[in-house]
Amino acid sequence: WARVERLAADFRTQLSASKAIKVTDIGEEKCGIVTFTVEGKDPLEIRAYLTANQINVWSSVIESTRIDMEERHLQSVVRASIHYYNSEAEVSRFCDLLQSVH
């Protein structure tokens, strides 16, 4: 758990460094699931781009979590899952790829 928590926190920090990326996680204790949006990009487009670069993510749409997304004015988000077997280099590569998409 400690490794997942640290990697996910680092991931959120790197994502938040970009003005175009908004981390959408809420809650006092955050897990390895990190959700975000990229300004001007549809999450399905981001998902396709990352998949083409051998990074697996998912997208959540308002229909799957209507109350939460409506309250936060979200239509969809990219959902990445950090796990203990991920490396710091993978997290950095992910963030670097996102920088090149906008």
N, C-alpha and C positions, 0 to 999 in steps of 0.2 A: 504494500500500500504506500509506503513512504516514497518508493521510487516513482510510482505512478503519480502521486501527488506532486512531487518535485518536477517531473517532466511536463506534466500538464500545466503547472504554474509557469514554468519557463516558456512553454508554448503560448500561453495566454499573453505573457509579457511581450514576446516577439511579435505576435499578431497585433497587439495594441499599439505597438510602435508606429504602425502605418495609419495615417489619417483616413485612408480609404477602407480600412477593415474595422468592423465593429464586433467585438466579442459580446455575445448575447447571453452568456451564462448568468444565472442568478443563484442566490442561495448563500448561506453562511459557509457551508463546507462544500467545496467543489470536488468533483471526482475526475476521472480520466476522460469523460465525455466533454468535448469542447465544441460549442456552437458559435457560429459567426456569420456575418454577411460581408459582402464586398460591394462597396458603393458602385452603383451603375451596372452591376452584373447579377444575373439570375443564378441562384444557387445550383440549378441543374447544369448551367454552363460551366460553373466552377467545378462541379463534380466531374463532368466530361473531360475537362482540361486536366484535372489531377489524375483521373483514371488513365488518360493517355500517357501520363508521366509516371505510371506505376505506383500511384498513391491512392489507396482505397478510402473513400469517404462516402457518406450518405447525405441525403437532403431530407429535411422534415418540412412538411407543408402544413398550412393552416388546418386542413381537414383532419390531420392526425392529432392535433393538440389545440383545438379551436379556442377554448377559453383562455388559455395562457397566451397564445399568439395574438388574439384579438385585444386583450388587455395591454399588450406591449406594442401593438400596431406593427406586427410582423406578418408577412405573407408566407415566407419560407426562410430556412436557414441551412447552412452547410453544417454537417455533424461529423466531427472527427473523433475517433476513439484512441486515446493514448493508452498503451499497455506497458507492462514491465519490460517486455522484450524490445521495445523501441529504444533507439539510441538518440543521444543528443544531436548527432550528425543528421539523423532522419528528420528530427524536429526542425533543424535549421534549413535543411533542403526544402522541406514543405513550405516554410515561410518565404524562402527565396523564390520559389516557384510562384507563390501568390503575389509577390512584389512585381513579377514580370507580367501578370495578367491585367493589371490596371494602369 
